[in-house]
Amino acid sequence: MAKEMIAMLLAGGQGSRLYALTEKLAKPAVPFGGKYRIIDFPLSNCVNSGIDTVGILTQYQPLVLNEYIGNGQPWDLDRLYGGVHILPPYQKASGSDWYKGTANAIYQNISFIERYAPQYVIILSGDQICKQDYSDFLKFHKEKNAEFSVAVMEVPWEEASRFGLMVANDDDRITEFQEKPKNPKSNLASMGIYIFNWDILKKYLEEDEADPNSENDFGNNIIPNLLKDDRRMYAYHFNGYWKDVGTISSLWEANMEILDPEHSGINLFDEDWKIYSRNSGMTGHKVSTGAVVENSMITDGCRIKGTVNHSILFAGVKVGEGAVVEDAVVMGGTVIKPGAVVKHCIIAENVTIGENAVVGAMPTEEENGVATVGEGVSIGDNAKIGPKAMINQNVEGGEEVW
């Protein structure tokens, strides 16, 4: 039985610009928004859009991600025919052949796609926070009789040169593609979300694989080849919430935007478009007498005795008496001891911050940065961590790191 459309989710990213947060973790497995991981968003979009077959292409540090996905039950993707499948690079007789690029990753899984004989394949990124109805996108693709469609967002012209840009005519047909150009001809930024007719995608993947000079990449190779052959290519305008969380500052911003759903457009409490997650299953949180919590998201199992302002606390975070947490993203299981000050930073899972230690600082005109502490790190009593510091190993009591 053929599927109309299946999804291929590129989740192999090393996330090197997230530094300490992805040393032991694939980028799509990075925790987000108190109860979620980044990959929950594309998976939930698939389920909410009626897509029940998803191949997840993993590569870098896949263990936590594999364990988290499991059989796909939290996203209703535990199907007998279809469902969710983890697709690591194939082991060949000559050894493992890592995915060389985004196109090669899909190429290596042609046999998986053919099992479902789909008409269409949607290619998704595992490192974006986005709420999108893919069935609307498919409807557009069919109406245009397209062979390839790409989701685009209008970005400010002054920022356009940071993106891959689609130049399109009045009918949204793509006439040119510019990769991070100095002189942009368009402000339609590619979101890296594509719908292909499967026969077209297969043909171009095979041709790309046969080209020894190719980087095996969608942006650098496949899309330019489609253009060169004058294929029917269209730009689908998306105007919901989308954020590429590939950098520390963008991950921090996206977490902060959850606290202001009316202005930011990301609402995690939307009953009509639920974001599903493998829930932590902890007890409710407890805010003690004398504690102060303002404009923050506090998740299951948190114990708060100090002050928390404009911050996101993941499951099981403990904030001691007299401690201050402000403008911070604090991931699960972290302990902030009495008197510690934690400001304008991202703290990874299972960190211990000692008594009266100071981590980060509110930005000033001279100093502007997001301090970051990696998973499992211990910050000693009275230690000081500067506003731009990137910490991935223990810091002794009284030590200063800037």
QUIRA-V112675 format. One record per residue. N is the residue number from 0. RES is the residue in three letters. D_LAST is the distance of its C-alpha to the last C-alpha in Angstrom with 2 decimals. Layout:
n->[N;N]
res->[RES;RES]
d_last->[D_LAST;D_LAST]
This chain:
n->[0;1;2;3;4;5;6;7;8;9;10;11;12;13;14;15;16;17;18;19;20;21;22;23;24;25;26;27;28;29;30;31;32;33;34;35;36;37;38;39;40;41;42;43;44;45;46;47;48;49;50;51;52;53;54;55;56;57;58;59;60;61;62;63;64;65;66;67;68;69;70;71;72;73;74;75;76;77;78;79;80;81;82;83;84;85;86;87;88;89;90;91;92;93;94;95;96;97;98;99;100;101;102;103;104;105;106;107;108;109;110;111;112;113;114;115;116;117;118;119;120;121;122;123;124;125;126;127;128;129;130;131;132;133;134;135;136;137;138;139;140;141;142;143;144;145;146;147;148;149;150;151;152;153;154;155;156;157;158;159;160;161;162;163;164;165;166;167;168;169;170;171;172;173;174;175;176;177;178;179;180;181;182;183;184;185;186;187;188;189;190;191;192;193;194;195;196;197;198;199;200;201;202;203;204;205;206;207;208;209;210;211;212;213;214;215;216;217;218;219;220;221;222;223;224;225;226;227;228;229;230;231;232;233;234;235;236;237;238;239;240;241;242;243;244;245;246;247;248;249;250;251;252;253;254;255;256;257;258;259;260;261;262;263;264;265;266;267;268;269;270;271;272;273;274;275;276;277;278;279;280;281;282;283;284;285;286;287;288;289;290;291;292;293;294;295;296;297;298;299;300;301;302;303;304;305;306;307;308;309;310;311;312;313;314;315;316;317;318;319;320;321;322;323;324;325;326;327;328;329;330;331;332;333;334;335;336;337;338;339;340;341;342;343;344;345;346;347;348;349;350;351;352;353;354;355;356;357;358;359;360;361;362;363;364;365;366;367;368;369;370;371;372;373;374;375;376;377;378;379;380;381;382;383;384;385;386;387;388;389;390;391;392;393;394;395;396;397;398;399;400;401]
res->[MET;ALA;LYS;GLU;MET;ILE;ALA;MET;LEU;LEU;ALA;GLY;GLY;GLN;GLY;SER;ARG;LEU;TYR;ALA;LEU;THR;GLU;LYS;LEU;ALA;LYS;PRO;ALA;VAL;PRO;PHE;GLY;GLY;LYS;TYR;ARG;ILE;ILE;ASP;PHE;PRO;LEU;SER;ASN;CYS;VAL;ASN;SER;GLY;ILE;ASP;THR;VAL;GLY;ILE;LEU;THR;GLN;TYR;GLN;PRO;LEU;VAL;LEU;ASN;GLU;TYR;ILE;GLY;ASN;GLY;GLN;PRO;TRP;ASP;LEU;ASP;ARG;LEU;TYR;GLY;GLY;VAL;HIS;ILE;LEU;PRO;PRO;TYR;GLN;LYS;ALA;SER;GLY;SER;ASP;TRP;TYR;LYS;GLY;THR;ALA;ASN;ALA;ILE;TYR;GLN;ASN;ILE;SER;PHE;ILE;GLU;ARG;TYR;ALA;PRO;GLN;TYR;VAL;ILE;ILE;LEU;SER;GLY;ASP;GLN;ILE;CYS;LYS;GLN;ASP;TYR;SER;ASP;PHE;LEU;LYS;PHE;HIS;LYS;GLU;LYS;ASN;ALA;GLU;PHE;SER;VAL;ALA;VAL;MET;GLU;VAL;PRO;TRP;GLU;GLU;ALA;SER;ARG;PHE;GLY;LEU;MET;VAL;ALA;ASN;ASP;ASP;ASP;ARG;ILE;THR;GLU;PHE;GLN;GLU;LYS;PRO;LYS;ASN;PRO;LYS;SER;ASN;LEU;ALA;SER;MET;GLY;ILE;TYR;ILE;PHE;ASN;TRP;ASP;ILE;LEU;LYS;LYS;TYR;LEU;GLU;GLU;ASP;GLU;ALA;ASP;PRO;ASN;SER;GLU;ASN;ASP;PHE;GLY;ASN;ASN;ILE;ILE;PRO;ASN;LEU;LEU;LYS;ASP;ASP;ARG;ARG;MET;TYR;ALA;TYR;HIS;PHE;ASN;GLY;TYR;TRP;LYS;ASP;VAL;GLY;THR;ILE;SER;SER;LEU;TRP;GLU;ALA;ASN;MET;GLU;ILE;LEU;ASP;PRO;GLU;HIS;SER;GLY;ILE;ASN;LEU;PHE;ASP;GLU;ASP;TRP;LYS;ILE;TYR;SER;ARG;ASN;SER;GLY;MET;THR;GLY;HIS;LYS;VAL;SER;THR;GLY;ALA;VAL;VAL;GLU;ASN;SER;MET;ILE;THR;ASP;GLY;CYS;ARG;ILE;LYS;GLY;THR;VAL;ASN;HIS;SER;ILE;LEU;PHE;ALA;GLY;VAL;LYS;VAL;GLY;GLU;GLY;ALA;VAL;VAL;GLU;ASP;ALA;VAL;VAL;MET;GLY;GLY;THR;VAL;ILE;LYS;PRO;GLY;ALA;VAL;VAL;LYS;HIS;CYS;ILE;ILE;ALA;GLU;ASN;VAL;THR;ILE;GLY;GLU;ASN;ALA;VAL;VAL;GLY;ALA;MET;PRO;THR;GLU;GLU;GLU;ASN;GLY;VAL;ALA;THR;VAL;GLY;GLU;GLY;VAL;SER;ILE;GLY;ASP;ASN;ALA;LYS;ILE;GLY;PRO;LYS;ALA;MET;ILE;ASN;GLN;ASN;VAL;GLU;GLY;GLY;GLU;GLU;VAL;TRP]
d_last->[59.45;57.30;54.22;53.98;50.22;47.59;43.80;41.60;37.96;35.44;32.84;31.74;28.51;25.61;23.16;20.76;18.90;18.13;16.18;15.47;18.25;20.93;20.41;23.37;24.91;26.91;25.61;28.76;28.15;24.78;25.45;26.03;27.32;27.73;30.66;30.57;29.24;29.13;32.39;34.27;34.60;36.60;38.56;39.51;40.44;42.75;44.48;44.84;46.24;48.82;47.33;47.95;47.11;43.52;42.35;38.64;37.54;34.78;33.16;29.52;28.71;31.76;32.36;30.71;32.20;35.63;35.70;34.65;37.39;40.01;43.45;42.26;44.04;41.50;42.02;45.78;45.45;47.26;50.37;53.16;53.38;50.10;47.13;43.66;43.25;40.22;40.79;38.76;39.62;43.10;43.79;46.45;48.68;46.64;43.36;40.87;40.50;37.15;37.21;36.85;36.22;36.96;40.66;41.08;39.67;42.48;44.98;44.45;45.43;48.59;50.73;48.78;49.37;53.03;53.68;53.49;55.24;53.32;54.35;50.79;47.31;44.21;40.95;37.83;34.11;32.25;28.94;30.07;30.48;33.97;37.15;40.05;43.75;44.55;48.28;48.20;46.61;49.38;52.04;50.83;50.85;54.46;55.68;54.54;56.11;52.83;52.05;48.31;46.32;42.66;40.90;39.36;37.54;37.80;34.48;34.00;35.41;32.35;30.33;33.24;32.21;29.29;31.94;35.03;37.81;41.41;44.03;46.94;50.35;51.91;52.87;49.25;50.35;47.58;48.61;45.44;41.94;39.06;35.82;32.95;35.32;34.62;37.72;38.08;41.67;40.73;38.13;39.08;36.03;36.85;35.37;36.03;38.76;42.15;45.71;48.03;51.70;51.57;54.21;52.27;48.93;50.63;52.38;49.26;47.18;49.95;50.28;46.54;46.48;49.40;47.58;45.88;43.82;42.33;38.68;40.21;38.19;39.57;37.93;38.56;41.91;43.80;43.58;44.54;47.44;48.67;48.65;50.47;53.18;53.48;52.85;52.98;49.32;48.24;45.16;44.91;43.21;40.89;39.81;38.21;34.57;32.67;29.02;27.57;24.48;23.22;19.70;16.94;17.71;21.46;21.35;19.59;22.15;25.05;24.23;24.03;27.34;29.12;28.88;30.97;33.69;36.11;34.00;32.03;35.07;33.58;35.52;35.03;37.98;40.55;43.58;45.16;42.34;40.73;37.57;38.45;36.11;36.51;35.97;34.09;37.20;35.45;36.94;36.25;33.23;33.59;32.32;33.14;34.79;32.40;29.81;29.01;28.60;28.71;28.84;27.26;28.47;28.88;30.27;32.68;32.01;29.16;29.39;27.97;28.21;25.40;24.61;23.88;23.90;23.94;22.52;23.90;24.31;25.87;28.52;28.21;24.96;25.14;23.64;24.42;26.02;24.03;21.05;19.98;19.23;19.15;18.99;17.88;19.41;19.80;21.83;24.70;24.89;21.47;21.70;19.75;20.99;22.39;20.33;17.10;15.57;14.61;14.36;14.41;13.41;15.38;15.87;18.22;21.34;21.86;18.38;18.49;16.16;17.25;18.87;17.07;13.62;11.45;10.05;9.27;11.07;14.23;14.18;15.33;17.12;14.27;11.42;12.67;11.29;11.87;9.37;11.36;12.39;15.26;18.71;19.60;16.19;16.20;13.47;15.00;16.39;14.40;10.99;8.05;5.92;4.25;7.17;6.87;5.39;8.64;9.65;13.16;13.81;14.14;11.68;13.81;14.81;13.12;10.15;6.61;3.80;0.00]
